[in-house]
């Protein structure tokens, strides 16, 4: 399932998302809201494409999983900063929701870092759903259209983060691409049988 080539199309797509993070930050600092929104849309597209291409081309790898996670973390960080710089009133109006977002992401990441010295990189089904709903929700929020999908995305993110924390406690050793907590349970059972 996991291959080892470094120079793959999915890894290149993940690298594009990583390189888009400073562009988003620059757009936020310079007040270029349309560049920020379209750059963020491009970042969301690459987040979908890298995993899709990795599965389609059978090029899933530990490195690819980690690049995807780094892209996710950087994008999340600069979107919050850029959103604050560009739309401070919108962010203030949703402050509790943004606080929940930051607490859940930090807690999930810290639990895994403490136990394994790795970011989660589990890419669970709930994380994928959370990314889709929350990403579109943030885009709609910052576009001034509606906060409701953003709030729904936060609820899905809470479920996803709790699942990642559970997976971290269940797995005997870190591994990428664990689609759900039930897979973590079966991996633990397999490790215990050895």
Secondary structure, DSSP 8 states (H G I E B T S, - for coil): -----SS-HHHHHHHHHHHHHHHHHHHHHHT-HHHHHHHHHHHHHHHHHHHHHHHHTT---HHHHHHHHHHHHHHHHHHHHHHHHH-HHHHHHTHHHHHHHHHHHHHHHHHHHHHHSS------HHHHHHHHHHHHHHHHHHTTS-SHHHHHHHHHHHHHHHHHHHHHHH-SS--S---SHHHHHHHHHHHHH-
